[in-house]
Amino acid sequence: MLKNAIKRILKTSTVEKQGDWYIATCPALSPIGAQGTTKKDAMKNLRNVLRIYIDGCFDSIISELIEEAKNQAKKKKRKKKKKAN
């Protein structure tokens, strides 16, 4: 799933030469970008940056879901306790 997401994002990326460097960017995920001494290196570096970014997004979403599940469990426990009293 992650590989497919990265491939789709990379299809929209651009590479421009700036001085001695090639700069690869993803307009859809601005300001994410990477550089390299060749186009191939810039794209490889961009792929790695995207992997880190997407992993971070998943981690954040999973953390939020876990926190929400904990909150829901606490609410259910409080309701049961009130009914028991």
Stockholm file with secondary structure:
# STOCKHOLM 1.0

chainA/1-85         MLKNAIKRILKTSTVEKQGDWYIATCPALSPIGAQGTTKKDAMKNLRNVLRIYIDGCFDSIISELIEEAKNQAKKKKRKKKKKAN
#=GR chainA/1-85 SS CHHHHHHHHHTTCEEEEETTEEEEECGGGTTCEEEESSHHHHHHHHHHHHHHHHHHHHHHHHHHHHHHHHHHHHHHHHHHHHHHC
#=GC SS_cons        CHHHHHHHHHTTCEEEEETTEEEEECGGGTTCEEEESSHHHHHHHHHHHHHHHHHHHHHHHHHHHHHHHHHHHHHHHHHHHHHHC
//
